């Protein structure tokens, strides 16, 4: 029977230890929005502001439920209806997909060039009491910025931006999911000024993705 040297045993042990360490340190990939539809601004509504919705996703990225985190009467319903038609990719942990939650903020911009931005109360990063054993908690929203309205814009509609919020809560990356020139550049500028409270995984801060839909309504004729 061949002899096994001490060096071989030690080397093998180190390899196993390194493999286990790498496995334990495998990155968490948050869920993402892959496609998004338009969100209509209710014609008869005089409201504006930010609706925030959490979409619960299964390990395939399909929506299993939605919950309203911030409600704006007359605007929440069209936001929810549209979000339920969106497509998502699931969260990944240790190389495997898993159920998670995607936070979506829908910004209904005021119907005026000069209107003051609606007030906004920060939304903390807290778990859903209805979800037992929730490991991933979406990012909180500390402050928002409403985009400017492009002068002489003829179209109306929705721009959807995916924002990567880092562990320090600052914006790391912006990705256009739904493009609508000339509004897209104004949406990107606005989203870049948002500030967040970092998402957590098992109680520790992690980078996360949040979708922001900017709904640009038709302006009154006197603007």
C-alpha positions in Angstrom: 0.0 0.0 0.0 1.6 3.3 -1.1 2.6 5.7 1.7 1.0 9.1 1.9 3.3 11.8 2.9 2.5 14.4 5.5 3.0 17.1 2.9 0.3 15.5 0.7 -2.2 15.4 3.5 -1.5 19.0 4.5 -1.8 20.1 0.9 -5.1 18.3 0.5 -6.4 19.8 3.7 -5.4 23.3 2.5 -7.2 22.8 -0.8 -10.4 21.7 0.9 -10.2 24.6 3.3 -9.7 27.0 0.4 -12.6 25.5 -1.5 -14.9 25.8 1.5 -13.8 29.4 2.0 -14.5 30.2 -1.6 -17.9 28.5 -1.4 -18.8 30.5 1.7 -17.7 33.7 0.1 -19.7 33.1 -3.1 -21.3 36.4 -4.2 -25.0 37.1 -3.9 -26.6 38.2 -7.1 -29.8 40.2 -6.5 -32.9 39.9 -8.7 -33.2 42.1 -11.7 -35.9 43.4 -14.0 -35.4 42.3 -17.5 -38.3 44.0 -19.3 -40.9 46.5 -18.3 -44.1 47.9 -19.9 -45.5 51.4 -19.9 -47.3 52.7 -16.8 -50.2 55.0 -17.7 -50.7 58.2 -15.8 -54.4 58.2 -14.9 -56.0 61.0 -17.0 -58.4 62.2 -14.3 -56.0 61.9 -11.4 -54.6 65.1 -9.9 -52.1 63.2 -7.7 -48.4 62.8 -8.1 -45.6 61.3 -6.0 -43.8 58.0 -5.5 -45.5 54.6 -5.3 -43.3 51.8 -3.9 -44.1 48.1 -4.5 -42.3 45.0 -3.5 -42.6 42.1 -6.0 -42.1 38.7 -4.5 -40.3 36.4 -7.0 -39.9 32.6 -7.1 -36.6 30.9 -8.1 -37.6 31.3 -11.7 -38.1 35.0 -11.5 -41.9 34.8 -11.8 -44.0 37.1 -9.6 -45.8 35.2 -6.8 -47.2 38.3 -5.1 -47.0 42.1 -4.7 -47.2 44.3 -1.6 -47.6 48.1 -1.4 -44.8 49.7 0.6 -45.9 53.3 -0.2 -49.4 54.1 -1.4 -50.5 57.1 -3.4 -54.3 56.9 -3.9 -55.4 56.8 -7.6 -51.8 56.0 -8.7 -51.1 52.8 -6.9 -53.5 50.7 -8.9 -52.1 51.4 -12.4 -48.6 51.0 -11.0 -49.4 47.5 -9.6 -51.2 46.4 -12.7 -48.2 47.3 -14.9 -45.6 45.7 -12.6 -47.4 42.4 -12.6 -46.7 42.2 -16.4 -42.9 42.8 -16.0 -40.3 40.2 -16.4 -37.6 39.5 -13.8 -34.5 37.3 -13.3 -34.2 35.6 -9.9 -31.7 36.1 -7.2 -28.7 33.8 -7.2 -26.9 32.6 -4.1 -24.0 30.1 -4.1 -24.6 29.5 -7.8 -28.3 28.6 -7.4 -31.4 30.6 -8.0 -33.7 31.3 -5.1 -36.9 33.2 -4.2 -36.4 36.8 -3.4 -38.0 40.3 -3.5 -37.5 43.1 -6.0 -38.4 46.6 -4.9 -39.9 48.9 -7.5 -40.4 52.6 -7.1 -42.9 54.3 -9.5 -42.4 58.1 -9.8 -45.4 59.9 -11.1 -43.9 63.3 -12.0 -45.9 66.5 -11.3 -47.9 67.8 -14.4 -46.0 71.1 -14.5 -42.6 72.4 -15.3 -42.4 74.6 -12.2 -44.4 72.5 -9.7 -42.6 71.9 -6.4 -41.6 68.2 -5.8 -44.0 66.3 -3.6 -42.8 65.6 -0.1 -41.2 62.2 0.5 -40.9 60.2 3.8 -37.9 57.9 3.8 -38.6 54.2 3.5 -36.4 52.0 5.7 -34.9 48.7 4.8 -37.1 46.4 6.8 -38.4 42.9 6.3 -41.9 41.9 5.4 -43.6 40.6 8.6 -45.6 38.2 6.4 -42.5 36.5 5.1 -41.2 33.9 7.6 -37.5 33.4 7.4 -36.8 36.2 5.0 -33.1 36.4 4.4 -32.8 39.2 1.8 -34.3 42.6 2.7 -34.6 45.1 -0.2 -32.9 48.5 0.0 -34.6 51.4 1.8 -35.1 54.7 0.0 -33.7 57.7 1.8 -34.3 60.5 -0.6 -35.7 60.9 -4.2 -35.3 63.4 -7.0 -37.9 64.1 -9.6 -36.6 64.5 -13.1 -36.9 67.6 -15.1 -39.3 67.7 -18.0 -37.8 68.1 -21.5 -39.0 71.3 -23.1 -41.3 70.8 -26.2 -41.6 67.1 -25.6 -44.4 65.7 -27.8 -44.6 62.2 -26.4 -45.5 60.9 -22.9 -44.7 57.6 -21.2 -42.5 55.7 -18.9 -38.8 55.3 -18.5 -37.6 52.4 -16.4 -34.1 52.5 -14.8 -32.5 49.7 -12.8 -30.3 51.1 -10.1 -27.5 49.2 -8.4 -27.2 50.4 -4.8 -23.9 49.5 -3.1 -23.2 48.4 0.5 -22.5 52.0 1.3 -26.0 52.9 -0.1 -24.6 55.1 -2.9 -25.6 54.6 -6.6 -23.0 52.3 -8.3 -24.6 51.7 -11.7 -27.6 52.7 -13.8 -29.1 50.5 -16.5 -31.9 51.6 -18.9 -34.6 48.8 -19.0 -37.2 50.9 -20.9 -36.0 53.6 -23.1 -38.1 56.6 -24.2 -36.2 59.5 -25.8 -36.0 62.4 -25.0 -37.1 61.5 -21.4 -34.5 58.8 -20.8 -31.6 61.3 -20.2 -33.7 63.2 -17.6 -34.7 60.0 -15.9 -31.0 58.9 -15.6 -30.1 62.3 -14.2 -32.8 62.1 -11.6 -32.1 58.5 -10.6 -28.4 59.2 -10.1 -29.3 61.6 -7.3 -31.4 59.1 -5.3 -30.0 57.8 -2.0 -30.7 54.5 -0.3 -30.3 52.5 2.8 -28.3 49.4 1.9 -30.2 46.1 1.4 -29.2 43.2 3.8 -28.7 39.5 3.4 -28.7 37.6 6.7 -28.4 40.9 8.5 -25.3 42.1 6.5 -25.3 44.9 4.0 -25.1 43.8 0.3 -25.3 45.4 -3.1 -28.8 45.3 -4.5 -30.9 46.3 -7.5 -34.0 48.5 -7.4 -36.2 49.4 -10.3 -37.3 53.0 -10.7 -40.1 53.8 -13.2 -40.4 57.5 -14.1 -43.9 58.2 -15.5 -44.0 61.4 -17.6 -47.5 62.7 -18.0 -48.8 65.1 -20.6 -48.4 68.7 -19.5 -51.3 71.2 -19.4 -51.5 73.5 -22.4 -50.6 76.6 -20.3 -47.2 75.1 -19.5 
